[in-house]
Amino acid sequence: MQKVIFSCVKKILVLGALFLSTGWFAALVWVWYGDVRITRRPVGSIEAADSAVVLSTKVHLQGKLNPCLVSRVEAGVALWRAGKVKRLVMSGGINRDFHYGSKTMKILAERMGVPAEAVVLESESADTYQNIVYSTELVKNDHSVVLVSSGFHLRRASWLAARQWPDKHIQVFSGSYCYSDIGFYLYDLIRETGAILKNGLLNRY
């Protein structure tokens, strides 16, 4: 009898693990598809807005300036150059490498030709949820906002923003593909999949 019970439990565990792994893989593919779809969106597809909120990521990667941070700044600057937004809100606090994402992005934007008065800083946030919450005061008078980040990140960011800014028209715009190592890309996709689930469980959408 014990052998039968053990066999049944074993089968249930195997099926459960298979179900969970299949579900996780499907979620991962969904995140990847969102990245591909959003990253291909041209500047011309964005309607004019009051501000672009550029979400930070780690400042350095393998001892060098993170190309994905640069890509996000380039996307925000592209919106400003095209006259799509009046100002850039750089959102990001201090990183694990002790550099402020927002301040680094401001320096980069100014090097790309954006005047200092067109850049506003939010320098307290430590994650995407805080990016949105702590940027609320800076966009309180805006009717429309464009969120700028990596493509795979924007679905979650837009859901968080819709919850915090229900009165605003929110669009999303992505930087270009920025990974030279597929391993880092897969890691970020997996991490984002988990973050989407975590924020859902915390009822943040």
Secondary structure in CASP SS format (residue, H / E / C, confidence):
PFRMAT SS
TARGET T0000
AUTHOR 0000-0000-0000
METHOD secondary structure of the structure
MODEL  1
M C 1.00
Q H 1.00
K H 1.00
V H 1.00
I H 1.00
F H 1.00
S H 1.00
C H 1.00
V H 1.00
K H 1.00
K H 1.00
I H 1.00
L H 1.00
V H 1.00
L H 1.00
G H 1.00
A H 1.00
L H 1.00
F H 1.00
L H 1.00
S H 1.00
T H 1.00
G H 1.00
W H 1.00
F H 1.00
A H 1.00
A H 1.00
L H 1.00
V H 1.00
W H 1.00
V H 1.00
W H 1.00
Y H 1.00
G H 1.00
D H 1.00
V H 1.00
R H 1.00
I H 1.00
T H 1.00
R C 1.00
R C 1.00
P C 1.00
V H 1.00
G H 1.00
S H 1.00
I C 1.00
E C 1.00
A C 1.00
A C 1.00
D C 1.00
S E 1.00
A E 1.00
V E 1.00
V E 1.00
L E 1.00
S C 1.00
T C 1.00
K C 1.00
V C 1.00
H E 1.00
L E 1.00
Q C 1.00
G C 1.00
K E 1.00
L E 1.00
N C 1.00
P H 1.00
C H 1.00
L H 1.00
V H 1.00
S H 1.00
R H 1.00
V H 1.00
E H 1.00
A H 1.00
G H 1.00
V H 1.00
A H 1.00
L H 1.00
W H 1.00
R H 1.00
A C 1.00
G C 1.00
K C 1.00
V C 1.00
K C 1.00
R E 1.00
L E 1.00
V E 1.00
M E 1.00
S E 1.00
G C 1.00
G C 1.00
I E 1.00
N C 1.00
R C 1.00
D C 1.00
F C 1.00
H C 1.00
Y E 1.00
G H 1.00
S H 1.00
K H 1.00
T H 1.00
M H 1.00
K H 1.00
I H 1.00
L H 1.00
A H 1.00
E H 1.00
R H 1.00
M C 1.00
G C 1.00
V C 1.00
P C 1.00
A H 1.00
E H 1.00
A H 1.00
V E 1.00
V E 1.00
L E 1.00
E E 1.00
S C 1.00
E C 1.00
S C 1.00
A C 1.00
D C 1.00
T H 1.00
Y H 1.00
Q H 1.00
N H 1.00
I H 1.00
V H 1.00
Y H 1.00
S H 1.00
T C 1.00
E H 1.00
L H 1.00
V H 1.00
K C 1.00
N C 1.00
D C 1.00
H C 1.00
S E 1.00
V E 1.00
V E 1.00
L E 1.00
V E 1.00
S E 1.00
S C 1.00
G H 1.00
F H 1.00
H H 1.00
L H 1.00
R H 1.00
R H 1.00
A H 1.00
S H 1.00
W H 1.00
L H 1.00
A H 1.00
A H 1.00
R H 1.00
Q H 1.00
W C 1.00
P C 1.00
D C 1.00
K C 1.00
H E 1.00
I E 1.00
Q E 1.00
V E 1.00
F E 1.00
S E 1.00
G C 1.00
S C 1.00
Y C 1.00
C C 1.00
Y C 1.00
S C 1.00
D C 1.00
I H 1.00
G H 1.00
F H 1.00
Y H 1.00
L H 1.00
Y H 1.00
D H 1.00
L H 1.00
I H 1.00
R H 1.00
E H 1.00
T H 1.00
G H 1.00
A H 1.00
I H 1.00
L H 1.00
K H 1.00
N H 1.00
G H 1.00
L H 1.00
L C 1.00
N C 1.00
R C 1.00
Y C 1.00
END
